[in-house]
Amino acid sequence: MSRQKTHHTKQFKLDAINYRKEHPDLTQVECAKNLGIGVSTLARWEAQFRDNDAIFRLLAPVATLLRKRKKSLALSVNSVMHRMHLMC
């Protein structure tokens, strides 16, 4: 007989990771037991969070630069359109 797969929300996963961070005195096994999940599940979520967090930290400066360039481009387009309107 197989176990039914449990689906946990993203919020539950983040809460579980935060619980682990907020309780450094507990082992990973104890945290998982307190949360009612398997140790390998908690370990996987922590690894996924670390990977995603690293990607976010790498891409954040790029996103900021793109937003600045988009704003600069919009100002340039508005300026050109304004000049064209004055010429007509």
C-alpha positions, 0 to 999 in steps of 0.5 A: 500500500502506498502513501498518499502524496501530501502537497504543501503550500509555498507559504508552509515551505517558507514557514518551515525554513524560517522555523528552522532558522529561528530554532538553531538549538534544534537539529534538522531532525527535531525541526522536521518532527515538530513540523510533521514532515520528513527530514529529507523534505525539509532538507530539500526545501532548504536547498531549493531556497538557498538555490533560489535565493542565490539566483535572486541575489545574482539577478537583482542588480540586473533587474534594477539596471533594466528598470532604470534603462526602461525609465530612461528610454521612456523619457527619451521617447516622450522627449522625441514625441514632444519635439515632433509635436512642436514641429507640426 
